[in-house]
Amino acid sequence: MAATNNKGASITLYWLEQSRSHRIAWLLEELNLSYGLKTFKRGSDMLAPAELKNIHPLGKSPVISIESPATSKPLVLAESGAIVEFLCDNFGGEKLIPNKYAPGKEGQIGGESESWLRYRFYMHYAEGSLMPVMFLTLLVYRIRNAPVPFFIKPIPWIVASQIESQFLTRNQEAHFSFLEDQLKTAPDGGKFLCGKELTAADILMSFPLIAGADRGVFTKDKYPELTAYTNRLQETEGYKKAVAKIEQVEGSFQASL
């Protein structure tokens, strides 16, 4: 079915391979929005290309531009969380946000539903707490596998091992154990972090978790609920539609670095 929810707006997603930007493509599909897609490749240094600075001064992805009758020039938005909130606020994203209050407690402080409190938490946790740990995981991998002469190869290995033993491993275990327990206790016995239905927070959580699963940072043996959840996200129709759209343009798709 053709997308019909744009409200007269023209949306363009500036998508970078193996990046957070795929979450925005997924969200656009969930919101039944039509959008243009401009894709970018990483350089040999695995950084975003300089051309992205022509779109936004930070030169990073995701970035979206929105043209509508109310704007004299395109509205350019960066940062995953801000983009997600803007799109949900303006294009029917209520279905991806849990009800704020428990029945009969509307407007009361402390009357918020568990699903909504989780939603608000994960909208910040994904980038604020989990993503830094996953970035450091990638950094340690690169240090350990740096192309250096064989006679100094032990040095990066020692550095990587010290980072792992002193900081990384225990933080990984803390986060993954926390998420495993959260999934076991999801509201109403749901299979998503905030309950029975997919939310925008699940979409934000997808990138660090898919990256972790792809790298074998967490495994099914130790974290069965988290592994199943990560697989479940990739099996949603919106996620698969976004993958198909990227494959149509790029010829292939890889979820993460």
N, C-alpha and C positions, 0 to 999 in steps of 0.2 A: 504493500500500500504506500502510495506517495506521501511524503511528509507534508503536513498542512498546518503546522503550529508556529510558523515563523512570524506571524503578525505583521507582515510587510517588511520584515528585516532581512537583510542579506548578510550571511555569516560566513566568514572565512577562517579556517583553522590552519595555522602554520605549524606543521607537524615535523618533528625531528625523529629520525630512526632511533630505535632502542632508547626511548625516553619517556618521561612522565606524560608527554603529550597524547599518548594513546588513550589515557583515561578520559580526556576531553572528547575524543572521537566517540568513545563508548557512550559518554553522557549524552552527546548530541543524538546518537541513535536511540537511546532510551527515551529522550524527550520528543522523538519523532520530528526532528528538525532537519531541513535540507541545509547543506553547507558546502562551500567550496573548500578544496583541499590543496594546499601548497606544501610539498614535501621537501625536506632537506637531508643531505647526507652528512655524517660526521667526517672530519678530516682524519688523516693518518695518526694524529695525536688524540683521536677520539673526542675532540671538543666540537662544539657547534660551529658551523661556518660563520664567517664574518658577515655574510649577507643578512643574517637574522637581526643584526643591529640596525638595518634599514627599516625593520618593522617595529622594534622596541629597543631602547638604548642599552638594556642589559644583554641583548643578543642571545637570549635563551628561549627555550620552548618548554611548555606550550605558551602560545600567544594566539589570541583571536581578535579579529576586527569585525565590527558590526556597523552596518550602514542601515539607517532607517529614516523615515520622513521627519523624525524629530531631531536629527543630527545634521549639522552643516558640513561635518567632516566625519570620517569613520571613527568610531569609538574603539580604542585599542586597549585590550586588557591582558595582563600577564599574571603569573602566579596561579598555580592549580586551584588552591582553595578559593581564592577570590573569583576565578572564572566559574567554578562550580556553583558558588553562591549566587552570582549574577544570573547565570543561566536558569537555575532553579527558581529564583525570584521572579523572573520575567517571562518564562516560557513553560509554565505549567508543571513545575517541578515538585508540586505538593505531594505527588504520589511517591516521591523518593525521599520524603521527610516524614518521620513518625509524628503522630499526634503529640502535641506538646504536653498536654495535661491528662492525667488519669480522669476517668469519668467522675463527675461531681466535685472535682477539685480545681475547676477552671479559675485561673487568675491567682491562685494561692501560691505563696512561696513555699516550696517543698512539695507542691502538688504535681510537679512534673512527672511524666511517665518515665519508667526505666528505659524504655526504648528511645525516647527523645534525649534523655541525659547521656545515654551511650552515643547516640548520634552526634551530639554536640562535642563530646569528648574525642571521638574518632576523627571528626573533621579537623581537629588540631593535632592529635596524636600522630597521624600518618606522616606528616612532614616534620613536626616538632620533635618527636621522640624516636620513632622507628626508623625514618629515613636516614638520619645521621649514622645510626649503627650499621645500616646496610651499606652506606657509602664507605664507611671505614672498612667494612668487610671487603669491598671491591678494591680499596686502596692497598690493603694487606696482600690481597691476591696479586696485584700488580707489582708490589715490592718483591714478593717472593719469586715472581716469574720475570723479573726485569732482565733484559738482554745485556748481561755484563760478562767480562772475561771470566773463565772458569776459576782462575786463582783468587778472585775476590767474590765468587758466588756465595760463599758462606756468610758474607757480611749482610746482604739483604735478607737472607734466611734468618739470621740471628735477630735482626731488627723486627722482622715480621713476627717471629715467635714471641718476642718480648711484648709487642703490642697485643697479641692474642692472649698471652697468659696473664698480663697485668690489667687488661681492660676489656678486650673484645669478647672473649668467650663467655665470661660471666654476664655481660650485658645481653648478648644474644640469648642465653638461657633464660634470663629474667623476662625478656620480652616475649619469647616464644611460649614459655610456660604460662605467662599471664594470658596470652591470646588463646591458648589451648583451654584454659579454665573458663574464659569468657564465652567461648563457643559452646562449652558443655552446659553453661547456665544462661544461654540466650533467652530473652523473654518469650514466653508462650511456647517454649520448646523449639524455637525457630532454628533454621540452618544458616542464618546470616548473623552478623555481629549484633544487630539491633533488634532481631526478632525474626518473624516469618518472611518478611518481604525485603527485597533488595533496597538499599538506600544509597544516597549519594556518598555517604561515608564509606560504604563497602567499595564503591568505585575508586575513591581516593586510596583506600588501603591496598588495592590490587597491585600497584606497581612494586612497592617494596617486597610484598609477599611472593609475587611471581618471580621476581629477581632472586629472592632467597631460595625458592624451590628449584629454580633452574641451576643455581650454583651448588645445590646440595647442602645449603647452610642448615636447613632443617629437613628431617626425613620422616616418612610415614611411621617407621618403627617407634620413634620417640614422640612424635607429635601427629597422631592419626587424625584428630579433629581439624587441626590447622592445615594439614595436607589436603584433606577432603574439601575443606572450605576453599582453598586456593584453586583446586581443580574445578569446583562448582562455579566460581566466578568466571572462569574461562569457558564454561559451557552455557552461559546465559546467551540469549538471542542477541541482545545488544552488543555484547563483546564480540561475538562471532560476525555480526554485520560490520562492525568497525574493522575487524581483521580483513574481511572480504574486500572492503573498500580500499584499504591500503594495498592489498595484494593486486587489485585491479590497476592501481597506479604504479606501484613499485615492482610488481612481479613476485615479491616475497615479503614475509613479515617475520621479525624476531622481536619477542616481547621486551627483552631487557639486555643490558650489557653483559 
